[in-house]
Amino acid sequence: MPPVHPDPLPYAHLLPLRAPAAIDLVVVHCTELPDLATARMYGERVLYDSGTGNSGHYYIDRDGSIHQYVAAERTAHHVRGINPRSLGIELVNSGRYPHWLDSRHQAMDEPYAQAQVDALIALLRALPAQLPALRWIAGHEELDTEQVPASDDPARRVPRKRDPGPHFPWAEVLAAIPLQRLPERP
């Protein structure tokens, strides 16, 4: 396992437990935020009656450092309808920040740092030893395809999620890991 900095969210102990054998999918996200500190702030926000919020399990900063906010045996809120079977990995990247749903700002122009990609590959190579059922990988945009009204013009529709986006190096990552692309939306 590559070096991982454990930094549990304040509510991580409230997230539902699950067996490692239940996890067969990794979902790759980008934070769509400017930096790791802002991603942490968003992750700490309580949004649900359970006292929990939205977060991935692992966050990989631009320098390649890996931070674990939620243990794999806990179900984090990172993609609607898929959480019980999946592990969320967030890559720090500005994405469409701060105009996520503005129809004039849908480009995701920031490339991923090579240190980030290398850290992701190292993590994805190591995880199957802890999670024996892990076999699939998908991008958030493949699993959440909802179109929503644009913030600048409600008559226009934009993707709710676009991450990890067009700059994510799928070919490089897939060639280096033991996981396969999820063949279709589950």
N, C-alpha and C positions, 0 to 999 in steps of 0.2 A: 504494500500500500504506500502511495506517495505520502509525504508529510501533510497532515490535515490538522488544522487548528480548530479544536472543539470550542464552540461559542454558542451554547444552546440559547434559544429564545426564551424569554421569561415564562412563556406559557407552554413550552414544549412538553412538559409533564402532563398537560391536560389533553394533548392530542391522542386519539385512539391508538392502542397497541395493535400490532398485527404480527403474524408469523413471517419470518424471512422467506419461507416457501411460497408466500402469497405474492411476492414481488417478482414480476416477470418483465417489466418494462421500465426503461429510463426515458424521461421526457427532458429534452434539451430546451432551455429557455434563454432569453436574454432579459436582463433586468429592465431595460428601457429607462434607466436612470443614470445620472451622471457619474456616480461613484459608489463604492462599497458602503460608505457611511450612510448615504441616502437609502440604499437598498436595505440596510439594517434598520433604519428608522421606519421604513414602510413595513418591514417584516414584523416589527414589534407592535404595530397598531392592532388593537383588538377590534375585530369586526363582527364577531359572532357571539350569540348568547352563551356558547360554551366557554367563553373567555379566551378564544384563540383568534388568529388572523391568517392572512395569506403569506405563504413562504415556501421556498424550496428546501430541500434537505442540505444540499451543498451549494456554495457560492464560490466561483473562481474569479479572482480579480485579474486585472490586466497584466499584473506582474507574474501571474501563474500561481499565486498563493491560493490554497484551498481552505475554505472555512465551512465547518459543519454547524448549521443552525438547528437542525432537527435530526435525531437518530433515525436510522433506516427502519427500525422496528416501530416507529410512530408514523401515522398517516398524516402527512402535511397537506395543506390546501394549496395546490399549485396548478391544477387543471381540472376543470369541471367534469365529473362523471368518471374519472380515471384514477383518482387519488388512492383508493384502497390497494390497487395492484401496481402502483408506480412509484418511482423515485424521481424527484425533481432536481435537476442540476441547472443552476442559474449562472450565466456568464455575464459579468459586468460589461455593459455596452449601452450607449445612449439610445440606440434604436430611434424611436420617434419622439423622444423626450424634448420638450415638455408638452407637445401638441399631439398626443397619442391619437386622438380621433378627429383631428382637423383634416379635412380632405385635401388641403393644400400642403400638408406636411407628412405624407405617407412614406416618403423615401427613408430607407435605413442605410445610411451612408458609411457608418463607422465599421471598418474591418476589424476582425478579431486579431488580437496580438498573438504571435506565434507561441509565446510563453503560456498563454491561456489555452491554446489548442493542445500544446504538449502536456499540460497538466490535466486537461480533460481526458486525453488518451490514456495517460497513466492511471487515472482514477477508474476509467471504464475497463481497463485491463485487470485491475485489482478487484473490483466489486463482485464478479461472479464467484470468487472464493468465499465470500461472506453470504452471498445470495444465490443459492444453487439453481433456482428457477429462472434467473435473469437471462433472457435471450433476445429481447426486442429493444429497439431504440426508435424514437420518433421526435419530431419537432413539435413544439406547442401549436404552431399554426396548422399542423396537420390534424390535430385533435379538437381544436376549437376553431371551427370555420364560420362562426356566426358573423353576419354582417349587421352593423348597427348604424343608426343615424349619425351623420357627421356632426361634430360640435359646432362647426361654422355654418352648416346648412343642413338642417334636419331632413330635407328632401333628398339629399345624397346619402349613400351608404358606403361605409368603409369597413375593412376587416377589424373585428374586435382585437384579434391577436395576429401578429405577423412574425413572431419570433420562433426560431433564432434569426430568421431573415435571410436575404439573398447573399450575404457575405459569409455565412457559415460554411466552412469547408467540408461538406458531407463526404466527398470522395476521399479526402485525406483521412478523416476520422474513421470511416467504415473500413478502409483498407488496413487499419492498424488495430482494430478491436475485434473481440469474439462475438459481438452482437450483430443482429441483422435488422434492417429497416422493417418496421411494422408493415405488413402487407396491405392492410386496410384499416380504416377506423374501426376500433372494437365496439 
